[in-house]
């Protein structure tokens, strides 16, 4: 997925994996990348990394449904 009007892309992988009987398990992988059109200085790269982290967090949060959030709470 490419973010509109940006140089950021996100690859999303969702897969089920073997789990013990009576439970389920899955892998959720979000890979974000930024490809600037021109060489960037260190400050621009740092800002891009902060932006990627925010986008990753928002994407992850948008995928979780309330029932799954409850499961995470049970693990704590």
TORTI-451555 format. One record per residue (C-alpha): residue number from 1; residue in one letter; x, y, z. Coordinates in Angstrom, 2 decimals. Example, Ala and Ser with C-alpha at 12.3 -4.5 7.8 and 13.67 -1.06 7.14 Angstrom:
BEGIN
DOKE  num  residu       xx       yy       zz
DOKE    1       A    12.30    -4.50     7.80
DOKE    2       S    13.67    -1.06     7.14
***
This chain:
BEGIN
DOKE  num  residu       xx       yy       zz
DOKE    1       X     0.00     0.00     0.00
DOKE    2       X     1.30     3.44    -0.83
DOKE    3       X     0.26     6.45     1.21
DOKE    4       X    -1.24     9.08    -1.05
DOKE    5       X     1.00    12.02    -1.91
DOKE    6       X     3.86    10.55     0.13
DOKE    7       X     6.98     8.53    -0.40
DOKE    8       X     5.89     5.98     2.20
DOKE    9       X     4.80     2.41     1.52
DOKE   10       X     3.46    -0.25     3.83
DOKE   11       X     3.57    -4.01     3.29
DOKE   12       X     1.07    -5.92     5.39
DOKE   13       X     1.20    -9.66     6.19
DOKE   14       X    -1.40   -11.53     8.21
DOKE   15       X    -0.99   -15.30     8.64
DOKE   16       X    -2.33   -17.97    10.94
DOKE   17       X     0.10   -20.35    12.59
DOKE   18       X    -0.23   -23.63    14.48
DOKE   19       X    -1.66   -23.19    17.95
DOKE   20       X    -2.47   -25.47    20.87
DOKE   21       X    -5.98   -26.97    20.84
DOKE   22       X    -8.60   -24.51    22.02
DOKE   23       X    -6.60   -21.43    21.06
DOKE   24       X    -5.55   -19.56    17.97
DOKE   25       X    -2.33   -17.88    16.91
DOKE   26       X    -1.40   -15.51    14.14
DOKE   27       X     1.37   -13.33    12.81
DOKE   28       X     0.78    -9.69    11.97
DOKE   29       X     3.67    -7.99    10.23
DOKE   30       X     3.72    -4.34     9.13
DOKE   31       X     6.74    -3.16     7.15
DOKE   32       X     6.96     0.52     6.35
DOKE   33       X     9.50     2.14     4.06
DOKE   34       X    10.34     5.67     3.01
DOKE   35       X    12.10     6.39    -0.27
DOKE   36       X    13.02    10.05    -0.62
DOKE   37       X    13.33    11.48    -4.11
DOKE   38       X    16.54    13.27    -3.17
DOKE   39       X    19.27    12.56    -0.67
DOKE   40       X    18.20    13.64     2.81
DOKE   41       X    20.14    14.97     5.72
DOKE   42       X    20.16    13.28     9.12
DOKE   43       X    17.42    15.53    10.56
DOKE   44       X    15.08    14.69     7.65
DOKE   45       X    15.79    10.99     8.10
DOKE   46       X    15.02    11.20    11.84
DOKE   47       X    11.75    12.98    11.13
DOKE   48       X    10.85    10.34     8.52
DOKE   49       X    11.52     7.58    11.07
DOKE   50       X     9.26     9.28    13.62
DOKE   51       X     6.55     9.58    10.97
DOKE   52       X     6.92     5.90     9.99
DOKE   53       X     6.58     4.84    13.62
DOKE   54       X     3.37     6.87    13.98
DOKE   55       X     1.94     5.41    10.77
DOKE   56       X     2.84     1.89    11.90
DOKE   57       X     1.13     2.40    15.25
DOKE   58       X    -2.01     3.79    13.64
DOKE   59       X    -2.17     0.93    11.14
DOKE   60       X    -1.75    -1.65    13.91
DOKE   61       X    -4.41    -0.04    16.09
DOKE   62       X    -6.86     0.15    13.20
DOKE   63       X    -6.56    -3.63    12.65
DOKE   64       X    -7.41    -4.60    16.22
DOKE   65       X   -11.04    -5.27    17.05
DOKE   66       X   -12.40    -5.00    20.58
DOKE   67       X   -12.54    -8.77    21.06
DOKE   68       X    -8.85    -9.08    20.21
DOKE   69       X    -7.98    -6.18    22.55
DOKE   70       X    -9.71    -8.12    25.33
DOKE   71       X    -7.48   -11.13    24.60
DOKE   72       X    -4.37    -8.96    24.94
DOKE   73       X    -5.64    -7.68    28.30
DOKE   74       X    -6.00   -11.27    29.52
DOKE   75       X    -2.33   -11.96    28.77
DOKE   76       X    -1.03    -9.09    30.91
***
